[in-house]
Amino acid sequence: MAMRREPHVLVVGGSDSSGGAGIARDIETISAVGVRTCLAVTALTVQTHDAVMEIQHSSPSLVADQMRAALQANEVAAVKIGMLATAEIVAAVACVLRENPQVPAVLDPVLASTSGRALLEAGAIAAMRRNLMPLCRLVTPNLIELALLVGSELAMDEDGAVLQGQELLAVGFDALLIKGGHASGPRSTDILLRPDREPVRFATRRLNASMRGTGCMLASAVAAHLAKAKSLEDSVREGKLFVFEKLQKCRLNNHNVLRPAKQTHFPEFFP
């Protein structure tokens, strides 16, 4: 029986010793929305804001046991999934989700760090697409991750991204949120795709800077609002606004985790 009855988000992901991304950013975001967290740590990393030096993976059984313990101890109302590292961990997480189909899961398909270090084995992408993504309430790829999941080149425009997203939906996914942060133009537009429904666009002014951990932040905010029993569309809208306001505040304050916007290259996936 759960010991804590207030809603929790179970965060499944890797640590970031710099505090700029990973479970540190997840906990910060979910707490800011007013929801409690519990954890299953998939990997320990040694990293700064500029580079990943070392990664130690958790065993798949340990990840699954952490998830089951968190679900037993708390009233878990949503799951947020980030770094998974290996195909074996992907399978372990999928197994626990199948045991708890009533709990909505939000997957941020973390494939590489901002600096370009692979955070998911290349061979695990197919396992994630086949075994995990169909179990999730929402998957939140950026344009680079979307192309890798589809097995195609980067989409050249918004219409191309929507076509790639619809190709993934055809596999049997519930919903996809295509993040527009890697696109260009004066507006940053995220697109919510669901089967047999028109795309819903969430647009904000594009700020002339970027911050590490915004993907973690968005998925965590959406999961937190789902845990508060909001609809998927409302949860995405609130999550998008949360990230925009955080970026705007950091930009105004010249916060030390703010980084100049750049195009990241992922050599493990795009040689």
Secondary structure, 3 states (H helix, E strand, C coil): CCCEEEEEEEEEEECCCCCCCHHHHHHHHHHHHCCEEEEEEEEEEEECCCCEEEEEECCHHHHHHHHHHHHHHEEEEEEEECCCECHHHHHHHHHHHHHCCCCCEEECCCCECCCCCECECCCHHHHHHHHHHHHCCEECCEHHHHHHHHCCCCCCCHHHHHHHHHHHHCCCCCCEEEECCCCCCCEEEEEEECCCCCCEEEEEECCCCEECCHHHHHHHHHHHHHHCCCCHHHHHHHHHHHHHHHHHHHHHHCCCCEECCCCCCCCCCCC
